[in-house]
Amino acid sequence: MSADQFRSIRPSSSRDVNGEENIASHKSKSQPGVTVTRTRRRKAPAHVSSNACTNCKRARAKCDGSEPYPCTRCITRGATDSCTYEVHVKTAKEELVRKVKEQDITIFKLREFINSLQGEHAHFKRILDEAVKFGESPQGSLQAIVDELQKLPSEYFRQDSSSPLNSTDNTYVGSDDADMDSIGSQDGEHLGKPRNVSRWTRVTPAEGLVDHLMYLFFTWVHPIHMLFSEHHFLEDYKAGRDIYCSSTLVNAICAMGCFFLIDENSNTQEARKLMVKFGDQVRRQVELEEKMTATSIVVYSLLFLIELGGGQARKAYSHLRLAAESLRDMDKSSWAVDAVEITVSGVSALNTIWAAFAFQMPADPSSSHALVFDHVHLDWPNSHWRPYTHPSDASKKGQTSYAIRTAHEFAKLAQIMQQTLTEWCGNHGRVTAHGLLQLYQRYLSWKQDLPEALAHPEKGFEVSEGPLAHVFSIHIHYSVAICQLLSPLLEYEDFPPLAKEHVREVVLSSARNGLIAYQQYCKAFSSRYQPPFQSYSLVHLCDILLRHGSEAEIEWAIRFCLETLSEALPGWPCANPLQAMYCESVVGCGYALPSNTNKLMGGKSWQSFSREDKLDCCSRLTYAQPCDMLVEKIDPEMKHKFEIEWRAFIEGHGADHKRNGQGDEPHFNGSERLDNRSSNGPPSMTINSLMNPQ
């Protein structure tokens, strides 16, 4: 046979995988008798579908079809009738996941809708729960609810403002009758103007409820713990801007407002669940933040107050520490100078006050000599305040708030308290008589220099406008600060008896005056509505009477402390372990507890609280000042020098105070008595002069 009778093998490529020429091609050049034909490459379709038709899948061919139209391959073969497409497995899974997420969102919206309905909604909740349980679509559940709603009488949908939890209107309840002065507001604008609440929170669509929570916050928390500029915040809140306002901040404010939401007209458990929802939303949002902003610092400070009020001090402190340490690197470029000063002073004061209650140096403290509110307008026009607890209170006439002045003085007081902590807890050296009396003089000067509107909180009972809650609060904190400054001296064994008696009178008078202010606060507003730290102040002041007061004072203090904390308990879970720790101190001092102690503690026994409960409340096992440890820092020369320093102090500074009649507390006269909240009759507790030069 000749070579021409054999057909040559076609190579798949003119080159092999290594880039060398194919052997057959090489032979064709060396052997002229061998004919090699070129390979004709299959033309690929211009468009390749990610989901081939069934015919192309069986033939393992590329498909250029696009559902629902036939592909080119099937058209050329006349198989258009059988050119069908099946859903790709991956696409089907993605579509399924998308639908599940959409249903979850629909279910969430349905639940929020049901929870916002007026009156009894258990029937609708059952419809939705059963639908979800048996796998029915949320849309079907919604239709079932709509069908049930159509059967209800029109009276069911009438506005009922008795419970703020049921408010679903788009304007604030009572806003039609209210003046346009915001509660505690600096700019006089009303919170209840219509707005898109969903822009700021997804916890609830009820604008009336959100407004109510914000009113509660701005009435009872903001004037004493002013962590941000309300003026700038409200402007951005209403305009939908996020320079001074953010969704996270609004949710934190609402969570804080939930502590005051629980009253006789509301369901305690429902309000706490609502607070948990707002708090969880805040935590989820801060986790997504890439960097700390000025607003983030405010949010973490509020998280501290939220968790502290809920009895989680150890967890709360980490958030406060982060906020305080972030002040140093705070981005101030987008904020006005006054807004920056308010936040820096407010967070620093909060940091110092908690350190004073925990008896430790504050985390990353600010300068104790820094100017406070140097660029802040202290008398903001149209600034009004009213004791707001219920939506109907929005229609009451407001009074001049002095909120910024109060926050200003509170920040200055915190600076002195920071120096007190440095004196007792710092590492700068021994505690001397001169150092303590210098600090004492700074406290007295702070009190004497208070503006007239803030100097006499009890006068609010005598005038038409009434007392201001935040003004009482700074006087209560002032009394606690004096006690913390001087109380360790009463445990100093080498202290001369006469010097100890001087100090004892100062400490006792401060505690008595603080409790007078506290009692007047309760008389005007009740302890149910108070700033978070006020319960901690109460146990400190009552502890002074417990350890150094007369028998009548001790009996009164025990009952007053437990009853007042009991009144605060529905809103403030931290009040319960504080009650338990105070009971422990009472028993430890050898006194009997009231017969109804368990009832005052919400049915719990004071002995049932564990170490962990106490640590979660105070981050220590007791609220009491560790005087036995602090006396070790006292200069041994104190026992010789204190009397000399004390007399020099009286001669140099005491005349002005003596001229006012009662020294340290000139605004309380000697006939003032502590009213007894119990039925056993009030003890006689005359306030003596603090500084007796004789």
Buried (B, 14 or more C-beta within 10 A) or exposed (E): EEEEEEEBEEBEEEEEEEEEEBEBBEEBEEEEEBEBEEEEEEEEBEEEBEBBBBBBEEEEBBBBBBBEEBBBBBEEEEBEEEBEBEEEEEEEEEEEEEEEEEBEEBBEBBBBBBBBBBEEBEEBBEBBBEBBEEEBEBEEBBEBBEEEEEEEEEEEEEEEBEBBBBBBBEBBBBBEEBBEBBBBBBBBBBBBEEBEBEEBBBBBBBBBBBBBBBBBBBBBBBBBBBBBBBBBBBBBBBEEEBBBBBBBBBBBBBBBBBBBBBBEBBBEEBBBEBBBBBBEBBBEBBEEEEEBBBBBBBBBBBBBBBBBBBBBBBBBBBBBBBBBBBBEEBBEEEBBEBBBBBBBBBBBBBBBBBBBBBBBBBBBBBEBEEEBBEEBEEEBEBBBBBBBBBBBBBBBEBBBBBBBBBBBBBBBBBBBBBBBBBBBBBEEEEBBBBBBBBBBBBBBEBBEEBEEBBBBBBBBEEEEEBBBBBBBBBBBBBBBBBBBBBBBBBBBEEBBEEBBEBBBBBBBBBBBBBBBBBBBBBEBBBBBBBBBBBBBBBBBBBBBBBBBBEEBBBBBBBBBBBBBBBBBBBBBBBBBBBBBBBBBBBEEEEBEBBEEBBEBBEEBEBEEBEEEBBBBBBBBEBBBBBBEEBBEBBBEEBBEBBBEBBEEBBEEBBEEBBEEEBBBBBBBEEEBBBEBBBEEEEBEBEBBBBBEEE
